[in-house]
Amino acid sequence: MEIRPIADGEEEAVAALWRACNLVVRYNDPLADIARCRRSPASELFVGVKDGRIVATVMVGEEGHRGWLYYVAVDPGERMHSHGRMMIRHAETWLLGRGMPKAMLLIRETNTAVRDVYERLGYICEPRLVMSRWLEGGPEAPALVQTVTSLEMFQRPSKPPAPTPAMKLALIRLDPPTIDFYRYLFNTVGGPWTWISRRFLDDAALGRIILDPKVEITVAFVGGVPAGYFELDRRIDGECELAFFGLVPDFIGRGLGRWLLDKAIKTAWSAPDIGRVWVHTCNLDHPRALGVYQKAGFRPYKQFEEPMRDPRLVGLPWPPPPKAG
């Protein structure tokens, strides 16, 4: 891999890589960030090029006292080749050449996988209070609005069971689930569909939900690989919420979803005292989600619009939805 400064005309390719690595949020304009970096004599954006393609990046800058790393990205298909390590060391060398004795970076507290990578490279967590104020734009900008549809059923479906896909299938309830594996499931399945409600909960808060004996998490494995999961919440007496349901992106479109939803519904009705099963979906979910739930026997009873809330900034209560009627 060749490491060099970004060249004219490569901005879109770099922005696409950042998006593929989930480094771009709605209040960051990657092209504007690239332009600001290139204008400043105290910063540089390096790209790693392999076979004529940009597969890694690091943005580095200094403010006269210390250096900072940003946008460390490696193409998901090129990981496990030490590209990230090479980009970081290259940025550190650039900082040393400018007389900077220390390199700093910021990561989200919940991003434990990335934290572990940096710790292996010699970075340490330091106690600091980070304060900020947005001078323009930022999270205070108008929130993304989602249309939520609530659906329910009051009796077990009588239709024949969904056919079993021709795969090496195993359906296993996590008893109990581990925090890290649950985070993998939630982030991998929900990543394309803007699932955020559990993403920023700390381990204690998340554990109070998923380790509750009235919450069931069941995973479908295909050939030993996690392919999807459903989560059932029985914390309201006589009812069961299909709290989360979905597939790992690699398994979408392979005939697994209908079978797994059928298993989820049958499991939800397996308790003798259940009189209602319900689920929520929204327009940010898979485009066929609403139709799939209706074909499975759910009936809409409420639809409303609400802004996407950032759970890092507001509380996340667990309000039971109102019953129909």
Contacts in CASP RR format, 6 or more apart in sequence:
PFRMAT RR
TARGET T0000
AUTHOR 0000-0000-0000
METHOD contacts of the structure
MODEL  1
MEIRPIADGEEEAVAALWRACNLVVRYNDPLADIARCRRSPASELFVGVK
DGRIVATVMVGEEGHRGWLYYVAVDPGERMHSHGRMMIRHAETWLLGRGM
PKAMLLIRETNTAVRDVYERLGYICEPRLVMSRWLEGGPEAPALVQTVTS
LEMFQRPSKPPAPTPAMKLALIRLDPPTIDFYRYLFNTVGGPWTWISRRF
LDDAALGRIILDPKVEITVAFVGGVPAGYFELDRRIDGECELAFFGLVPD
FIGRGLGRWLLDKAIKTAWSAPDIGRVWVHTCNLDHPRALGVYQKAGFRP
YKQFEEPMRDPRLVGLPWPPPPKAG
1 48 0 8 1.000
1 49 0 8 1.000
1 50 0 8 1.000
1 55 0 8 1.000
1 56 0 8 1.000
1 81 0 8 1.000
1 83 0 8 1.000
1 86 0 8 1.000
2 48 0 8 1.000
2 49 0 8 1.000
2 50 0 8 1.000
3 46 0 8 1.000
3 47 0 8 1.000
3 48 0 8 1.000
3 49 0 8 1.000
3 56 0 8 1.000
3 86 0 8 1.000
3 87 0 8 1.000
3 90 0 8 1.000
4 46 0 8 1.000
4 47 0 8 1.000
4 48 0 8 1.000
4 49 0 8 1.000
5 44 0 8 1.000
5 45 0 8 1.000
5 46 0 8 1.000
5 47 0 8 1.000
6 14 0 8 1.000
6 34 0 8 1.000
6 38 0 8 1.000
6 45 0 8 1.000
6 46 0 8 1.000
6 47 0 8 1.000
6 57 0 8 1.000
10 47 0 8 1.000
10 54 0 8 1.000
11 31 0 8 1.000
11 34 0 8 1.000
11 35 0 8 1.000
12 31 0 8 1.000
13 54 0 8 1.000
14 30 0 8 1.000
14 34 0 8 1.000
14 45 0 8 1.000
14 47 0 8 1.000
14 54 0 8 1.000
14 57 0 8 1.000
15 24 0 8 1.000
15 30 0 8 1.000
15 31 0 8 1.000
15 34 0 8 1.000
17 54 0 8 1.000
17 55 0 8 1.000
17 56 0 8 1.000
17 57 0 8 1.000
17 73 0 8 1.000
17 75 0 8 1.000
18 24 0 8 1.000
18 30 0 8 1.000
18 57 0 8 1.000
18 71 0 8 1.000
18 73 0 8 1.000
19 30 0 8 1.000
20 75 0 8 1.000
20 76 0 8 1.000
21 73 0 8 1.000
21 74 0 8 1.000
21 75 0 8 1.000
21 76 0 8 1.000
22 191 0 8 1.000
23 71 0 8 1.000
23 73 0 8 1.000
24 30 0 8 1.000
26 141 0 8 1.000
26 144 0 8 1.000
27 134 0 8 1.000
27 137 0 8 1.000
27 138 0 8 1.000
27 139 0 8 1.000
27 141 0 8 1.000
33 59 0 8 1.000
33 71 0 8 1.000
34 45 0 8 1.000
36 43 0 8 1.000
37 43 0 8 1.000
37 44 0 8 1.000
37 45 0 8 1.000
37 59 0 8 1.000
37 61 0 8 1.000
38 45 0 8 1.000
40 61 0 8 1.000
42 61 0 8 1.000
42 62 0 8 1.000
42 63 0 8 1.000
42 64 0 8 1.000
43 59 0 8 1.000
43 60 0 8 1.000
43 61 0 8 1.000
43 62 0 8 1.000
44 59 0 8 1.000
44 60 0 8 1.000
44 61 0 8 1.000
44 94 0 8 1.000
45 57 0 8 1.000
45 58 0 8 1.000
45 59 0 8 1.000
45 60 0 8 1.000
45 71 0 8 1.000
46 57 0 8 1.000
46 58 0 8 1.000
46 59 0 8 1.000
46 60 0 8 1.000
46 87 0 8 1.000
46 90 0 8 1.000
46 91 0 8 1.000
46 94 0 8 1.000
47 54 0 8 1.000
47 56 0 8 1.000
47 57 0 8 1.000
48 54 0 8 1.000
48 55 0 8 1.000
48 56 0 8 1.000
48 57 0 8 1.000
48 83 0 8 1.000
48 87 0 8 1.000
49 55 0 8 1.000
50 78 0 8 1.000
50 83 0 8 1.000
54 75 0 8 1.000
55 74 0 8 1.000
55 75 0 8 1.000
55 78 0 8 1.000
55 83 0 8 1.000
56 73 0 8 1.000
56 74 0 8 1.000
56 75 0 8 1.000
56 78 0 8 1.000
56 83 0 8 1.000
56 84 0 8 1.000
56 86 0 8 1.000
56 87 0 8 1.000
57 71 0 8 1.000
57 72 0 8 1.000
57 73 0 8 1.000
57 87 0 8 1.000
58 69 0 8 1.000
58 70 0 8 1.000
58 71 0 8 1.000
58 72 0 8 1.000
58 73 0 8 1.000
58 84 0 8 1.000
58 87 0 8 1.000
58 88 0 8 1.000
58 90 0 8 1.000
58 91 0 8 1.000
59 69 0 8 1.000
59 70 0 8 1.000
59 71 0 8 1.000
60 67 0 8 1.000
60 68 0 8 1.000
60 69 0 8 1.000
60 70 0 8 1.000
60 91 0 8 1.000
60 94 0 8 1.000
60 95 0 8 1.000
61 67 0 8 1.000
61 68 0 8 1.000
61 70 0 8 1.000
61 95 0 8 1.000
62 68 0 8 1.000
62 95 0 8 1.000
62 98 0 8 1.000
62 100 0 8 1.000
64 100 0 8 1.000
65 100 0 8 1.000
66 100 0 8 1.000
66 101 0 8 1.000
66 102 0 8 1.000
66 103 0 8 1.000
66 104 0 8 1.000
67 95 0 8 1.000
67 100 0 8 1.000
67 102 0 8 1.000
67 103 0 8 1.000
67 104 0 8 1.000
68 103 0 8 1.000
68 104 0 8 1.000
68 105 0 8 1.000
69 88 0 8 1.000
69 91 0 8 1.000
69 103 0 8 1.000
69 104 0 8 1.000
69 105 0 8 1.000
70 105 0 8 1.000
72 84 0 8 1.000
72 87 0 8 1.000
72 88 0 8 1.000
72 105 0 8 1.000
74 83 0 8 1.000
74 84 0 8 1.000
74 87 0 8 1.000
75 83 0 8 1.000
85 121 0 8 1.000
88 121 0 8 1.000
91 103 0 8 1.000
92 103 0 8 1.000
95 103 0 8 1.000
103 123 0 8 1.000
105 118 0 8 1.000
105 123 0 8 1.000
106 130 0 8 1.000
107 114 0 8 1.000
107 115 0 8 1.000
107 118 0 8 1.000
108 200 0 8 1.000
109 202 0 8 1.000
110 183 0 8 1.000
110 199 0 8 1.000
110 200 0 8 1.000
110 202 0 8 1.000
112 180 0 8 1.000
115 125 0 8 1.000
119 125 0 8 1.000
134 140 0 8 1.000
139 310 0 8 1.000
139 313 0 8 1.000
143 307 0 8 1.000
143 308 0 8 1.000
143 309 0 8 1.000
144 194 0 8 1.000
144 284 0 8 1.000
144 307 0 8 1.000
144 308 0 8 1.000
145 305 0 8 1.000
145 306 0 8 1.000
145 307 0 8 1.000
145 308 0 8 1.000
146 194 0 8 1.000
146 282 0 8 1.000
146 283 0 8 1.000
146 284 0 8 1.000
146 305 0 8 1.000
146 306 0 8 1.000
146 307 0 8 1.000
146 308 0 8 1.000
147 282 0 8 1.000
147 283 0 8 1.000
147 303 0 8 1.000
147 304 0 8 1.000
147 305 0 8 1.000
148 280 0 8 1.000
148 281 0 8 1.000
148 282 0 8 1.000
148 303 0 8 1.000
148 304 0 8 1.000
148 305 0 8 1.000
148 306 0 8 1.000
149 280 0 8 1.000
149 281 0 8 1.000
149 282 0 8 1.000
149 290 0 8 1.000
149 300 0 8 1.000
149 302 0 8 1.000
149 303 0 8 1.000
150 278 0 8 1.000
150 279 0 8 1.000
150 280 0 8 1.000
150 300 0 8 1.000
150 301 0 8 1.000
150 302 0 8 1.000
150 303 0 8 1.000
150 321 0 8 1.000
151 278 0 8 1.000
151 279 0 8 1.000
151 280 0 8 1.000
151 281 0 8 1.000
151 290 0 8 1.000
151 293 0 8 1.000
151 294 0 8 1.000
151 298 0 8 1.000
151 299 0 8 1.000
151 300 0 8 1.000
151 301 0 8 1.000
152 276 0 8 1.000
152 277 0 8 1.000
152 278 0 8 1.000
152 279 0 8 1.000
152 298 0 8 1.000
152 299 0 8 1.000
152 301 0 8 1.000
152 324 0 8 1.000
153 265 0 8 1.000
153 276 0 8 1.000
153 277 0 8 1.000
153 278 0 8 1.000
153 297 0 8 1.000
153 298 0 8 1.000
153 299 0 8 1.000
154 275 0 8 1.000
154 276 0 8 1.000
155 275 0 8 1.000
156 265 0 8 1.000
156 266 0 8 1.000
156 269 0 8 1.000
157 265 0 8 1.000
157 296 0 8 1.000
157 297 0 8 1.000
159 297 0 8 1.000
161 262 0 8 1.000
161 266 0 8 1.000
162 258 0 8 1.000
162 259 0 8 1.000
162 261 0 8 1.000
162 262 0 8 1.000
163 259 0 8 1.000
164 259 0 8 1.000
165 254 0 8 1.000
165 255 0 8 1.000
165 256 0 8 1.000
165 259 0 8 1.000
167 222 0 8 1.000
167 223 0 8 1.000
167 254 0 8 1.000
167 256 0 8 1.000
168 222 0 8 1.000
168 223 0 8 1.000
168 224 0 8 1.000
169 220 0 8 1.000
169 221 0 8 1.000
169 222 0 8 1.000
169 223 0 8 1.000
170 220 0 8 1.000
170 221 0 8 1.000
170 223 0 8 1.000
170 224 0 8 1.000
171 218 0 8 1.000
171 219 0 8 1.000
171 220 0 8 1.000
171 221 0 8 1.000
171 263 0 8 1.000
172 218 0 8 1.000
172 219 0 8 1.000
172 221 0 8 1.000
173 216 0 8 1.000
173 217 0 8 1.000
173 218 0 8 1.000
173 219 0 8 1.000
174 181 0 8 1.000
174 182 0 8 1.000
174 217 0 8 1.000
174 218 0 8 1.000
174 219 0 8 1.000
176 211 0 8 1.000
177 210 0 8 1.000
177 211 0 8 1.000
177 217 0 8 1.000
179 203 0 8 1.000
179 206 0 8 1.000
179 207 0 8 1.000
179 210 0 8 1.000
182 206 0 8 1.000
182 210 0 8 1.000
182 217 0 8 1.000
183 198 0 8 1.000
183 206 0 8 1.000
184 226 0 8 1.000
185 217 0 8 1.000
185 219 0 8 1.000
185 226 0 8 1.000
185 228 0 8 1.000
185 229 0 8 1.000
186 195 0 8 1.000
186 198 0 8 1.000
186 199 0 8 1.000
186 244 0 8 1.000
187 195 0 8 1.000
187 199 0 8 1.000
188 226 0 8 1.000
188 248 0 8 1.000
188 249 0 8 1.000
189 195 0 8 1.000
189 228 0 8 1.000
189 229 0 8 1.000
189 244 0 8 1.000
189 246 0 8 1.000
189 247 0 8 1.000
189 248 0 8 1.000
190 246 0 8 1.000
192 249 0 8 1.000
193 284 0 8 1.000
193 285 0 8 1.000
193 286 0 8 1.000
194 284 0 8 1.000
194 308 0 8 1.000
195 244 0 8 1.000
196 308 0 8 1.000
196 310 0 8 1.000
196 311 0 8 1.000
197 311 0 8 1.000
197 316 0 8 1.000
198 206 0 8 1.000
198 209 0 8 1.000
199 311 0 8 1.000
200 310 0 8 1.000
200 311 0 8 1.000
200 312 0 8 1.000
201 209 0 8 1.000
201 311 0 8 1.000
201 316 0 8 1.000
209 215 0 8 1.000
209 318 0 8 1.000
210 217 0 8 1.000
210 231 0 8 1.000
212 235 0 8 1.000
214 233 0 8 1.000
214 234 0 8 1.000
214 235 0 8 1.000
215 231 0 8 1.000
215 232 0 8 1.000
215 233 0 8 1.000
215 234 0 8 1.000
215 235 0 8 1.000
215 243 0 8 1.000
216 231 0 8 1.000
216 232 0 8 1.000
216 234 0 8 1.000
216 267 0 8 1.000
217 229 0 8 1.000
217 230 0 8 1.000
217 231 0 8 1.000
217 232 0 8 1.000
218 229 0 8 1.000
218 230 0 8 1.000
218 231 0 8 1.000
218 232 0 8 1.000
218 263 0 8 1.000
218 264 0 8 1.000
218 267 0 8 1.000
219 226 0 8 1.000
219 228 0 8 1.000
219 229 0 8 1.000
220 226 0 8 1.000
220 227 0 8 1.000
220 228 0 8 1.000
220 229 0 8 1.000
220 256 0 8 1.000
220 260 0 8 1.000
220 263 0 8 1.000
221 227 0 8 1.000
222 251 0 8 1.000
222 256 0 8 1.000
226 248 0 8 1.000
227 247 0 8 1.000
227 248 0 8 1.000
227 250 0 8 1.000
227 251 0 8 1.000
227 256 0 8 1.000
228 246 0 8 1.000
228 247 0 8 1.000
228 248 0 8 1.000
228 251 0 8 1.000
228 256 0 8 1.000
228 260 0 8 1.000
229 244 0 8 1.000
229 245 0 8 1.000
229 246 0 8 1.000
230 242 0 8 1.000
230 244 0 8 1.000
230 245 0 8 1.000
230 246 0 8 1.000
230 260 0 8 1.000
230 261 0 8 1.000
230 263 0 8 1.000
230 264 0 8 1.000
230 267 0 8 1.000
231 242 0 8 1.000
231 243 0 8 1.000
231 244 0 8 1.000
231 245 0 8 1.000
232 240 0 8 1.000
232 241 0 8 1.000
232 242 0 8 1.000
232 243 0 8 1.000
232 264 0 8 1.000
232 267 0 8 1.000
232 268 0 8 1.000
233 240 0 8 1.000
233 241 0 8 1.000
233 243 0 8 1.000
234 240 0 8 1.000
234 241 0 8 1.000
234 271 0 8 1.000
234 274 0 8 1.000
235 318 0 8 1.000
236 320 0 8 1.000
237 273 0 8 1.000
238 271 0 8 1.000
238 273 0 8 1.000
238 274 0 8 1.000
238 275 0 8 1.000
238 276 0 8 1.000
239 274 0 8 1.000
239 275 0 8 1.000
239 276 0 8 1.000
239 277 0 8 1.000
239 278 0 8 1.000
239 320 0 8 1.000
240 268 0 8 1.000
240 269 0 8 1.000
240 271 0 8 1.000
240 274 0 8 1.000
240 276 0 8 1.000
240 277 0 8 1.000
240 278 0 8 1.000
241 277 0 8 1.000
241 278 0 8 1.000
241 279 0 8 1.000
242 264 0 8 1.000
242 265 0 8 1.000
242 268 0 8 1.000
242 277 0 8 1.000
242 278 0 8 1.000
242 279 0 8 1.000
245 260 0 8 1.000
245 261 0 8 1.000
245 264 0 8 1.000
245 279 0 8 1.000
246 257 0 8 1.000
246 260 0 8 1.000
246 286 0 8 1.000
247 256 0 8 1.000
247 257 0 8 1.000
247 260 0 8 1.000
252 286 0 8 1.000
257 292 0 8 1.000
258 292 0 8 1.000
258 296 0 8 1.000
261 292 0 8 1.000
261 293 0 8 1.000
261 296 0 8 1.000
262 296 0 8 1.000
265 277 0 8 1.000
265 296 0 8 1.000
265 297 0 8 1.000
268 274 0 8 1.000
268 277 0 8 1.000
269 277 0 8 1.000
276 323 0 8 1.000
277 298 0 8 1.000
278 298 0 8 1.000
278 321 0 8 1.000
279 293 0 8 1.000
279 298 0 8 1.000
280 321 0 8 1.000
281 289 0 8 1.000
281 290 0 8 1.000
281 293 0 8 1.000
284 308 0 8 1.000
286 292 0 8 1.000
290 300 0 8 1.000
294 300 0 8 1.000
301 324 0 8 1.000
301 325 0 8 1.000
302 321 0 8 1.000
302 322 0 8 1.000
302 324 0 8 1.000
309 316 0 8 1.000
END
